[in-house]
């Protein structure tokens, strides 16, 4: 592999933004940080989207790879070592220029920076550190930054980057070690989980120090993670650089590919549940497998990327994180995959009809959360509203309850919304009709494809080369 050293920044941007589109593990910032005098940008906890408009407008998150060169030969990856593709790499200065200039033009609110492995994990992680250090210190960029922790990199480098980034992620890629051995030779579960554990312990140690200090940071010489991270020696970073910064304030996330290996939905949500419980992850992202390479070890999926399966996994993931469900409640070894015709919550309710109907004027918060059509916000509103008066179905609708699902599982003052049989087959037939259109929309929508800065969707006039260059360089 040879990197094209003489390539312009616009051509690099075209290649490396397109190469990043299959990495979906970026989302809202999860952190609120106000702008500072003399600095550039801020972060909003409300969230950051990561789509690109066709002509470069309305960009909220610049999503790029540092380089698409890689020493690994993962079968599912477009950037694998054995692929004959044009290779290039940014420099730290180029990433800083793009980020700052795009931000000043209100195209973005932050940066998502991933990378292939150039030469070695340590070499690549050091380049990422240099980039973030320049953004934060030289350009005073205060906006959101999500960056990848490179598996196998020195823990000291991971720590340095952690004090400069808002969120870090390490992609698990495949749910089992067997899948990694087959499709990602060179990657191991141990190398992937080690930086994930380091980030978790670093955040935990930081929170503990804040509690001990009454939420006041200690002097710079005491900031560090050498006491909480399992690596020899002291922190390699000059701790004076950490003054005023928090270690990975928005937490960490990961990504699993759906459909590249034969694991069931039950196995995938078990892995996700374990990651939430043992590594304190903020999010597990699921990416429907897209066959971008021809390889005998990769599955051929006649229906294309399993988008509906990905959607069901996201719904189940939401139940694990916010609704008090456990993986073993949703699926089992005898029933290892979700019903594609029903969302997981409805499917669970139909298999536990002995628990329904629920009286909304008496049920506790946990019980309300398990009713299809009642979410976290609407459950809280119900608890608050019923203190003053008994609730009826029109009132529930105003509170945000989705009655087209909830009406089969609730009563108001002992009455159902309509006279209907509490029969599993009857309710299933009604709910399938509601979900069928959603399922069709998901399976027939090109939602796995990330829009590009350079795509042309029904534009009446092509963007000239001069205009495209002005977006990058700022020259008008």
Secondary structure as the mmCIF struct_conf table of DSSP 4:
data_model
#
loop_
_struct_conf.conf_type_id
_struct_conf.id
_struct_conf.beg_label_comp_id
_struct_conf.beg_label_asym_id
_struct_conf.beg_label_seq_id
_struct_conf.end_label_comp_id
_struct_conf.end_label_asym_id
_struct_conf.end_label_seq_id
STRN STRN1 UNK A 3 UNK A 3
TURN_TY1_P TURN_TY1_P1 UNK A 5 UNK A 6
HELX_RH_AL_P HELX_RH_AL_P1 UNK A 9 UNK A 18
TURN_TY1_P TURN_TY1_P2 UNK A 19 UNK A 22
STRN STRN2 UNK A 33 UNK A 33
TURN_TY1_P TURN_TY1_P3 UNK A 37 UNK A 38
STRN STRN3 UNK A 40 UNK A 40
STRN STRN4 UNK A 43 UNK A 43
TURN_TY1_P TURN_TY1_P4 UNK A 45 UNK A 46
TURN_TY1_P TURN_TY1_P5 UNK A 54 UNK A 55
BEND BEND1 UNK A 56 UNK A 56
BEND BEND2 UNK A 58 UNK A 58
STRN STRN5 UNK A 61 UNK A 65
BEND BEND3 UNK A 66 UNK A 66
STRN STRN6 UNK A 67 UNK A 67
BEND BEND4 UNK A 71 UNK A 71
TURN_TY1_P TURN_TY1_P6 UNK A 75 UNK A 76
TURN_TY1_P TURN_TY1_P7 UNK A 78 UNK A 79
TURN_TY1_P TURN_TY1_P8 UNK A 81 UNK A 82
BEND BEND5 UNK A 83 UNK A 83
STRN STRN7 UNK A 87 UNK A 87
STRN STRN8 UNK A 89 UNK A 89
HELX_RH_AL_P HELX_RH_AL_P2 UNK A 92 UNK A 104
TURN_TY1_P TURN_TY1_P9 UNK A 105 UNK A 106
BEND BEND6 UNK A 107 UNK A 107
BEND BEND7 UNK A 109 UNK A 109
STRN STRN9 UNK A 110 UNK A 114
BEND BEND8 UNK A 119 UNK A 119
HELX_RH_AL_P HELX_RH_AL_P3 UNK A 121 UNK A 133
HELX_RH_PI_P HELX_RH_PI_P1 UNK A 134 UNK A 138
BEND BEND9 UNK A 139 UNK A 139
STRN STRN10 UNK A 141 UNK A 141
BEND BEND10 UNK A 143 UNK A 143
STRN STRN11 UNK A 144 UNK A 148
HELX_LH_PP_P HELX_LH_PP_P1 UNK A 149 UNK A 150
TURN_TY1_P TURN_TY1_P10 UNK A 151 UNK A 152
HELX_RH_AL_P HELX_RH_AL_P4 UNK A 155 UNK A 162
TURN_TY1_P TURN_TY1_P11 UNK A 163 UNK A 164
BEND BEND11 UNK A 166 UNK A 166
STRN STRN12 UNK A 167 UNK A 169
STRN STRN13 UNK A 173 UNK A 173
BEND BEND12 UNK A 174 UNK A 176
HELX_RH_AL_P HELX_RH_AL_P5 UNK A 177 UNK A 183
TURN_TY1_P TURN_TY1_P12 UNK A 185 UNK A 186
HELX_RH_AL_P HELX_RH_AL_P6 UNK A 189 UNK A 212
TURN_TY1_P TURN_TY1_P13 UNK A 213 UNK A 214
BEND BEND13 UNK A 215 UNK A 215
HELX_LH_PP_P HELX_LH_PP_P2 UNK A 217 UNK A 219
HELX_RH_3T_P HELX_RH_3T_P1 UNK A 220 UNK A 222
BEND BEND14 UNK A 225 UNK A 225
TURN_TY1_P TURN_TY1_P14 UNK A 226 UNK A 228
BEND BEND15 UNK A 229 UNK A 229
BEND BEND16 UNK A 231 UNK A 234
BEND BEND17 UNK A 236 UNK A 237
HELX_RH_3T_P HELX_RH_3T_P2 UNK A 239 UNK A 242
TURN_TY1_P TURN_TY1_P15 UNK A 243 UNK A 244
TURN_TY1_P TURN_TY1_P16 UNK A 247 UNK A 250
STRN STRN14 UNK A 252 UNK A 258
BEND BEND18 UNK A 259 UNK A 261
HELX_RH_AL_P HELX_RH_AL_P7 UNK A 265 UNK A 279
BEND BEND19 UNK A 282 UNK A 282
STRN STRN15 UNK A 283 UNK A 288
BEND BEND20 UNK A 293 UNK A 293
TURN_TY1_P TURN_TY1_P17 UNK A 296 UNK A 297
BEND BEND21 UNK A 298 UNK A 298
TURN_TY1_P TURN_TY1_P18 UNK A 302 UNK A 303
BEND BEND22 UNK A 305 UNK A 305
HELX_RH_AL_P HELX_RH_AL_P8 UNK A 307 UNK A 322
BEND BEND23 UNK A 323 UNK A 323
HELX_RH_AL_P HELX_RH_AL_P9 UNK A 327 UNK A 330
BEND BEND24 UNK A 333 UNK A 335
BEND BEND25 UNK A 337 UNK A 337
TURN_TY1_P TURN_TY1_P19 UNK A 340 UNK A 341
BEND BEND26 UNK A 342 UNK A 342
HELX_RH_AL_P HELX_RH_AL_P10 UNK A 344 UNK A 350
TURN_TY1_P TURN_TY1_P20 UNK A 351 UNK A 352
HELX_RH_3T_P HELX_RH_3T_P3 UNK A 353 UNK A 355
BEND BEND27 UNK A 357 UNK A 357
STRN STRN16 UNK A 358 UNK A 359
TURN_TY1_P TURN_TY1_P21 UNK A 360 UNK A 362
HELX_RH_AL_P HELX_RH_AL_P11 UNK A 365 UNK A 369
TURN_TY1_P TURN_TY1_P22 UNK A 370 UNK A 370
BEND BEND28 UNK A 371 UNK A 371
TURN_TY1_P TURN_TY1_P23 UNK A 372 UNK A 373
HELX_RH_AL_P HELX_RH_AL_P12 UNK A 376 UNK A 385
TURN_TY1_P TURN_TY1_P24 UNK A 386 UNK A 388
BEND BEND29 UNK A 389 UNK A 389
HELX_RH_AL_P HELX_RH_AL_P13 UNK A 393 UNK A 398
TURN_TY1_P TURN_TY1_P25 UNK A 399 UNK A 400
HELX_RH_AL_P HELX_RH_AL_P14 UNK A 403 UNK A 406
TURN_TY1_P TURN_TY1_P26 UNK A 407 UNK A 409
STRN STRN17 UNK A 410 UNK A 411
STRN STRN18 UNK A 412 UNK A 412
TURN_TY1_P TURN_TY1_P27 UNK A 413 UNK A 414
STRN STRN19 UNK A 415 UNK A 415
BEND BEND30 UNK A 417 UNK A 418
HELX_RH_AL_P HELX_RH_AL_P15 UNK A 424 UNK A 443
TURN_TY1_P TURN_TY1_P28 UNK A 444 UNK A 444
BEND BEND31 UNK A 445 UNK A 445
TURN_TY1_P TURN_TY1_P29 UNK A 447 UNK A 448
BEND BEND32 UNK A 449 UNK A 449
HELX_LH_PP_P HELX_LH_PP_P3 UNK A 450 UNK A 451
TURN_TY1_P TURN_TY1_P30 UNK A 453 UNK A 454
BEND BEND33 UNK A 457 UNK A 458
BEND BEND34 UNK A 460 UNK A 461
HELX_LH_PP_P HELX_LH_PP_P4 UNK A 462 UNK A 464
HELX_RH_AL_P HELX_RH_AL_P16 UNK A 465 UNK A 473
#
